[in-house]
């Protein structure tokens, strides 16, 4: 993992990762799709914990818990919260409910039956990540 990343570099990489999840929709011919008003139609891909780890040059998802400086930990926690929010929003879609619920239960302990209620994710709450 790139432990020598500055806080600013980390923030830039995290922002770039989330921005990369939004791409212009294309038709089969590869042309960019536009709506009736001529505006580009975008596709939103679900952000993932693995994708976040890759964006930060981590060698594993578990390495996200290895940032020691408080400001860097806070950046990772906020990014994890954004991933959780994206998954949570998908719960309202009948087509992806089961898979999304499984994703949340697997990756965010408070979503497990009998899980603790928290204000924000805390990396210490991820015992599976530190094995």
Secondary structure, DSSP 8 states (H G I E B T S, - for coil): --TT--HHHHHHHHHHHHHHTEEE-B-TTS-B-B-TTS-B-EEE----HHHHHHHTT-SSSGGGGG--SHHHHHHHHHHHHHHHHHHHHHTT-TTTHHHHHHHHHHH-GGGSTT----SS--GGG-GGGG-
